[in-house]
Amino acid sequence: MKGASSVALAGLLHPFMAHAQSDRPLRILVGFPAGVAVDVVSRIIAEKMREELKRTVIVENRPGAGGRLAAELLKNAPPDGNTLMIAPIVVPVLAPLVFNKLNYDPNTDFTPVGRICDFGFALAVPGDSPVKNLKEYAAWLKANPQQASFGSPAAGSLPHFFGVMIGDALGVQMVHAPFNGGAALQSAVLGNHVPAGIDVVFEWLQNAKAGKVRVLATSGATRSPVMPDVPTFKEQGYPQVVGLSWMAMYAPPKTSAEQVETFNKALNKVLGLPEIKERFLALGLEVGGGSPKDLVQTMKDDSLRWAPIVAKSGFKAD
């Protein structure tokens, strides 16, 4: 009878326990400082998910180790529906490719919820460069091999590896010049200290409009809505030069399918709001969405896409 009474009591308490859990704040871990792109996106999403889920949602910045600190926190968080993480592609895809030792496995320590947004890269040259398009750029590099170098915001970043991909496609050995962030890269390109630079599309927008840089191509399968007049690499005869970065939402390991579905539905509803699309576009982002399975496939596809490029670059973070 004692066992039956315990079961009955648990059944009676269950609705109240579930209600108590939903009253706890939902924290969204962000492994980067306040003010950077992933933080801004996370706060936009948190604001609307708060309305959709009808519960308190807070963004908790836990910067450190390129997002790996927050990843470890997610890995060790209880699967109780009170913790999520929003991370860029570097955390689930690039880190496993560049670190020999990593304190998490994205395939087992993260539960995918959904992709939030995509954003592409652009190859830019100084505004007074003699080249106007990729065909001219390829010919110029072969005629001036000493100019076959490009800058990126950081060693081991996706723009770094995208430059390796470009060189491979053009048949040119490109030398990488890492800079300390996007602002330093912009200054170097504007000052003709480096013949070309690769960064996210949005970073080039202001200087491109001012004629200070010329954007030769963007990296998406289709043209960037931020720079609709600039053709893609694919359009210019390089169909293999395609690559996007993205941000996605994850839950702790062993999170129930029901909780994942709840978060995924809320996320997709938020991403479908016209206001969100407008705010993302202003940041140079394209709205994502889809199912957890779609995110799993994206991770697999991008791991396969970038693994040989990372290997060819010879870069290792440890």
N, C-alpha and C positions, 0 to 999 in steps of 0.2 A: 504493500500500500504506500510505503514511504516513497518508492521510486515513482509510482503513478502520480502521487501528490506533487512530486518535484516536476514531473513532465507537465502536469496541469498548470502549475504555478508559472512555469516558463512560458507556456502558451498564453497565459493571461498577461504576463509582463511584456511579451514580445512587441506588441504594438507601441507600448510606452517606451521601450528601449529604442526602437527604430525612430520614434519621434525625437527622443533625446539626442540621438546621433545626428539627425538632420539639423538640430539647433546648434551644433558645434560649427565653428567657422570652417569653411573649405579653404585650405591654403594652397596657393599655386607657387611652387618653387621655381625660381629663376636664377640660374647659375652665373649671372652677369650683373654688373652694377646698374643702379637706377639711371635712366636717361638714354641707355643704348637701345637699339632697335627692338631687340627681343623683349626688353622691359616695357617699352612703349606699347608694343603689340599685346603683351600679357595684360597690361592694365586696361586696354580697350576691351579685351575679351572678358576680363574679370568683371568689369562694370556691367556688361550685358548679361553675363551668366548669372550674376547676382539676381537680376530681375527674372530671368528664366527659371532658375532653380528655387527662387524665393528663400534664399538663405544667404548668410554672410559669406562673402568670398574675399580673401585677402591675398595680395601678392607679397611673397616673402623672398627678398633678394638674398641669395647666399653665394656671392661671387667668390671665385677662386678656382685655380687650375683649369681655366678654359671651360668651365661648366661641369667639370668632373666632380666637384664637391657636392653640388646639388644632385647630381646623378646618384652619388653614393647615399645621400639622404633619402632619395626616392626608393632606392633599392632596399633600404632598411626600414622604411615606413610601413606601418600596419595597413593591410588592405581593407580598411574600414570605411572607405568612401570619403575621407576627410583630407586627402593629400593628392595633388596632381603636380605635374611638372610641364612647363613649356620650354622647349629647347630647339635651337637651330640644328641643322644637319650635321654640324661638326661633332655634336655629342653622340648621336647614335650611329653615324656612318664613318666620319673621318677619323675620329679618335681610335677606333679599333684598327684602322689601317696604318696609323703612324706611331702607335705606342706598342712596344713589345710587352709591357706589363700594364694592365689596366684594371682598376679596382671595381669594374662592373662589366657585365656582358649584356648588351642591349637586347639580345634575343631572348634572354631568360629573366633579366632583372627589371625590364620595363614591360608594362602592359599597354600596347598602343591604343589610343582613343581616337585620334583623327588628325589629319593634316590641316594646318591653319592658313598658311599662305605660301606663295611661291615668289621668288624674285630672281631675275637674271643678271648676267654680267655684261660688260661692254668693253671692247678694245678701243682705246682712244690714243690719238697722237696729238702733238702740239698743233695749235691752230695754223702755224705757218709751215707745216710739214708738206713736202711735195706730193704725198700720196693722198688720193681721194677715196679709194675703195680697197677691198681686199686683194683684188687682182693686181693693182698697182703696188700694194704693200708687199705682196709675195715677190714680185719682180724686183722691187727696191731692195728687199732683204738679200736676195741672191746676188744683186749687183754690189751691195754694201754689207758683206757678212759681218764686219766689225760693228754694225748697228743692230745686229740680231739679239737684242736684249729687251726685257720688259720689266716693269716694276709692278709690285703688288703691295697691299697693305701690311702683309706679314708673311714670313716663311711658314709653310704648312697650312696656309689658308686655302680656301677653294679657288680664289682668283689665281694663286700661285699654281695650283694644279691645272687650272683651265689654260694658263699660258703654256704649260707643257703639252697639253692636248692640241693647242693651236699650232705650236711648232712642229709637232708630229704630223699634223694634217698638211701643213705647208711644205714639209720636207726640209725644214731648217732647224738647226740646233740652236734653240733659244736659251740665252743666259738669263737667269732670274736675279733680279735686284730687289730684295725685300726692304720695305720701309716701315717706319714705326707708326702705322695707322694710315687712314685714308687721306687726312689733311696733308701729311708729309708727302704722300704719293702725288697728290694733286699739284703741290708746289713744284715737285721735281719734274713733272710732265710740262707744266706751264713754263718752267725755266729752262726747258730743253736739256735737263740734266740726265734724262733717260728718254730713249726714242719713242717709247710707247708705255702705256699703263693699262692694267686690268683691274677693275673694281666693279661693285654692283652698279647697275644702270643709273639709279637715282643719284649716286654720288657725282656723276659727270654732268648732270642736267644743267646746273646753273652756268658752269663754264662753257658748256656746249652752246647754250643759248647766246652767251656773250661772244662767241667766236674764238674763245681762248684755246679750246681743244676741238678736235674733230673726231667724232665717234664713227668708227669704220663698220662696226657690226655688233649685234647683240646675240646673246647665247641661247635664246629660247627656240622652241620648235616653231613658234609664230612670233610676230613682231611684238615688242614690248609696248603696252599701252602708254607708258611714260614717254617713249620715243618712237611713235608710230611711223615716222619718216625714215628711220634707220633700218635697212634690211638686215636680216639675220645671216649668220654664217651659212646656214642651210640654203638660203635663197641665193647666195653668192657662189654656190658650187661646192660647199663643204658640209654635206649632210651629216657627217660623223661628229661635227663640232657642235654639240648640243649639250647644255648642262644648266640646271637650275639649282639654286639653293632654296631651302624651305624651313619653316618652323612647324613644330607639331606638338601635340599634347599627349602625355603619357600618365598612366596610373602606376601604383606600386605592383610588384609581382603578386600573383595569386588574387588579384582583384576579381570579384565575381562578374560573370557575363552580364548580369542584371545592372550592376553599377556602371559598367563600361557602356552599356546601351543607353543608360540615363544621361551620362556625360556626353556621349556621342550625339544623341538627339539634340541636347541643349546647344552643343557647339555648332552643329549644322544649322540650327534655327538662327543662332546669332550671326553666323557667317552669311546667311541669306538676307539679312537686313540691308536695305539700300544705304542706310547711314554708314554701316560698316564697310561696304564696298567703296563708298566715297572716301572714307577716312583712310582706308588701306591704299587706295589709288594715290592719294595725296602724299603717301609715304613711299610710293614706288613699288607697292606690293599688289599681287593678284590674290584674290580670295581662293582659299583651298576648299576643303570639305571632303566628303566621302566617308566610307566605313573604316573601322579598324583594320579590316583585311586589306583595304586599299593602301593604307599606310604601311602595313607589313610588306606589301608588294613593292611599294616605292623604296623602302629601305633596302630590299633585296636587289632591285634594279640598280640603285645608285651605288651600292657596294660593288656590284659587278662592273659598273661603268668606271668607277674611280680607282679600283684596286690596281689595274695595270698601269694607269697614269701615275699613281703615287709610287709604285714600284720603279717605274722608269725615272722618276725625279730623284730617286735615291734618298729622299727626305725621311728622317726618323726623329721623333720628338724626344726619345729617351735613349 
